[in-house]
Amino acid sequence: MVRIHLPVLDHGRMDPPTLYLIRIAGHLGPTTLSAFPAMVAQVRGTDTVLTGLLPDRSALYGVLAEAEALDLDLVELRKLVRRHW
């Protein structure tokens, strides 16, 4: 008989949400922005900057996949460091 030991996952431990800044070329309209409900949009110069707390890496990848599906031009992606929350 062969015994297999699987690693124990700590389901009680969760990383805190991470604040991201995503800069997209151009001004996004309300319809396009509705694809990013977890993000707050601001126009900065010729770009739209989306910021928001995302619960995990898969949520970030979901936002990036949506931007790609909409054929948006990603200019910058930045993980923002929390100072005093």
C-alpha positions in Angstrom: 0.0 0.0 0.0 1.4 3.4 -1.0 0.5 6.4 1.1 0.4 9.8 -0.4 0.8 12.9 1.8 -0.7 16.0 0.4 0.3 19.4 1.7 -2.1 20.9 4.1 -3.6 24.2 2.8 -4.2 26.9 5.3 -7.7 28.0 4.3 -7.9 30.4 7.2 -5.0 32.5 6.0 -5.9 35.0 3.3 -3.7 37.7 1.9 -5.2 41.2 2.2 -6.6 42.9 -1.0 -4.0 44.7 -3.0 -4.3 48.2 -4.4 -3.5 48.5 -8.1 -3.2 51.3 -10.6 -3.8 50.5 -14.2 -3.2 53.2 -16.8 -4.9 52.8 -20.2 -4.3 55.0 -23.3 -7.2 57.2 -24.2 -10.4 58.3 -22.5 -12.7 55.5 -21.8 -16.5 56.1 -22.0 -19.1 54.9 -19.5 -19.9 51.7 -21.4 -16.3 50.6 -21.5 -15.8 51.6 -17.8 -18.7 49.5 -16.8 -16.5 46.5 -17.6 -14.4 47.4 -14.6 -16.8 47.6 -11.6 -14.1 47.1 -9.0 -12.1 50.0 -10.3 -12.4 53.8 -9.9 -11.6 55.7 -13.1 -9.8 59.1 -13.4 -8.8 60.9 -16.6 -5.1 62.0 -16.4 -3.9 63.8 -19.5 -4.6 61.6 -22.5 -5.0 58.4 -20.4 -7.6 56.8 -18.1 -6.2 55.6 -14.8 -8.1 52.8 -13.0 -7.4 52.2 -9.3 -8.9 49.7 -7.0 -8.5 47.1 -4.3 -8.4 43.6 -5.9 -8.8 40.6 -3.6 -6.3 38.4 -5.3 -4.1 37.8 -8.3 -6.9 36.1 -10.3 -9.0 39.3 -9.9 -6.1 41.3 -11.3 -5.8 38.9 -14.2 -9.5 39.2 -14.8 -9.2 43.0 -15.1 -6.3 42.6 -17.5 -8.1 40.0 -19.6 -11.1 42.4 -19.8 -8.8 45.2 -21.0 -7.3 42.9 -23.6 -10.7 41.7 -24.8 -11.8 45.3 -25.3 -8.5 45.9 -27.2 -7.4 48.6 -24.8 -3.8 49.8 -24.9 -2.2 49.1 -21.4 0.3 51.8 -20.6 1.1 51.0 -17.0 0.4 48.5 -14.2 1.5 49.3 -10.7 1.0 47.6 -7.4 0.6 50.4 -4.9 2.1 50.1 -1.4 -0.2 50.7 1.5 1.3 53.2 4.0 -1.2 53.9 6.7 -4.6 52.2 6.2 
